[in-house]
């Protein structure tokens, strides 16, 4: 991704996920790590090139809430 405001370039893992633009979750807003500018990002195109950890990927875990292990 490249920020249209400051020119910062980085992969999807560096850009903070802000929100979805549509109910299907294909397009989203992501915040620039440098200046905080919101950019529209196509999540489905990114999966073809992305090889790092997927905190907001299009996997079966998207939208799930993980609270950790219960203390006994």
Secondary structure, DSSP 8 states (H G I E B T S, - for coil): -B-TTT--B--GGGSEEEEESSTT-SEEEEE-TTT--EEEEEHHHHHHH--S--TT-SSTTTT---------
